[in-house]
Amino acid sequence: MIAERIKKNARDRPDKMALGDWRNYTYRDLDERSDFYAAKFAKAGFEKGSRVVFAVKPGPELYFSLFGLLKLGAVPVLADPAMGFWRVLYCYRSAKPQGIVFKIGDRVKSLKIPPFVKGGSGGIFAVNFTTGSTGPAKGAEYTDGMLEAMLLKISKQYDHGPDSVSYSTLSLFGFFDLLLGSTVLSKPNPEVTHVFTSPALLNQIAFSNMPHLKHVICGGSAPQSSQIPKLRDTTQFHVTYGATEALPIASTTNYQPGCLGTPLIDVKIIDDEICISGPSVSASYYNNSQANQQHKLRLEGKLWHRTGDLGYFDSEGQLWSLGRKSDVVHTQHGLLYTVPIENYYNAKLNARTALVGVGPKGSQIPILCIESAKKFPVDIRHQSKIRRDQLTRWAEKKMTYPPWLKIVPIAAWIFIAYGFWMPAEPKWLWVCWWLNAFLTPGLHILELYWSIPVGRKAGYSVGSSILMTMFLGATWWKSNLPARVPKT
């Protein structure tokens, strides 16, 4: 299907610019260059069904070599290098690749990975890994039917096609653009009609210099109010909800914080979780039965994908987000959902906030972190999704006294014990001893009022809580309570 689309684009619009700004390449050039790479990869030993790690940096050769692999029928394995060495290595090992395509200088190289084992594609044309920002990275299987359905949704929703001139900050959307017959630019210019970008980059693009701009598509995460650009009346601003497993899922041109928009595919809320179904949804993760059991379910003969996002429908049929299922804060008084709470405080404080929970589920302490000069850690693909796992670890460190502080109460008890052998002189040492002998046990007794309930929530008996508090004081029980609300 992909090879046929490239051939058709080359026949229908041979001299139309396909790639621009690096150097102008037409659709005839794209077809011929991808044919060249298909022959090159076949000579290297790749064939239909070969799983091939694709590690080419953005540029014309990325598209030429990627389409060359796809024309050959090989299966590109896609993992974002920005994920870091160990995560990328995990992705590649789980995909069990049979070769690699990479770029050295201006040349694209290919290499078989021994032992080279032949294997069928099983009907998939690519394996695209999630970033792993909200859990282990998983390789979503892409099929021809899934791609056709995604292209149909993109074309219809965003008026996208051969007349479009596109600028995208993500190479995957450049791939879609070329299949739709659009012109893809490496940097924005006045001819651009469509822009796809993430919230983090919205304020870095000069939209005012694009008089022909029709659609700005923002995805990857929800934008902050301060990130939404001022556009001409002739330009529509779309906030799009999607996932590696399905693009797009929902979209809105009337953005409100928390609103995901009108569903573009089948969406069902199951146990508060957003579940999706349809031909544009990946049906399986490659070589990952555990992830398939966790995220795929079949209801009344229909396959559904659990997104891991919580949400609900309003009375007008608009889909709203409550946040990630894994980010819910489980307190002793109930559940706290990140998105509505953060949206409230974002507006109230005029700052970006993030809700995290510290402690065991069921008795977590909710911590609202406020972004200031030090920015929140974010995902590597869109530079927008908050890495709550890292933020939670940071908050835990802010809440907990350093381990070395336990030296203070231990030293105080040792000093009390030393009084049994301490000489009569000097007198000032005895004054210190009596102060310490009164304050150390006295303060620790007073702290029992707070430490016993905290210890009970943490699973300690009353006797254990009393013993630990009398010995270590606040350096023990304040490990379970925030000393203050941390602020980045």
Beta strands, then each sheet from edge to edge (+ up, - down):
strand 1: 17-20
strand 2: 25-26
strand 3: 51-55
strand 4: 75-78
strand 5: 99-104
strand 6: 107-112
strand 7: 124-129
strand 8: 139-143
strand 9: 165-168
strand 10: 183-185
strand 11: 194-197
strand 12: 215-218
strand 13: 236-243
strand 14: 246-252
strand 15: 259-263
strand 16: 266-270
strand 17: 273-277
strand 18: 296-299
strand 19: 302-313
strand 20: 319-324
strand 21: 329-331
strand 22: 334-336
strand 23: 353-358
strand 24: 365-370
sheet 1: 2+ 1- 10- 9- 11- 12- 13- 14+ 15- 20+ 19- 17+ 16-
sheet 2: 2+ 1- 10- 9- 11- 12- 13- 14+ 15- 20+ 19- 18+
sheet 3: 6+ 5- 3- 4- 7- 8+
sheet 4: 21+ 22-
sheet 5: 23+ 24-
end
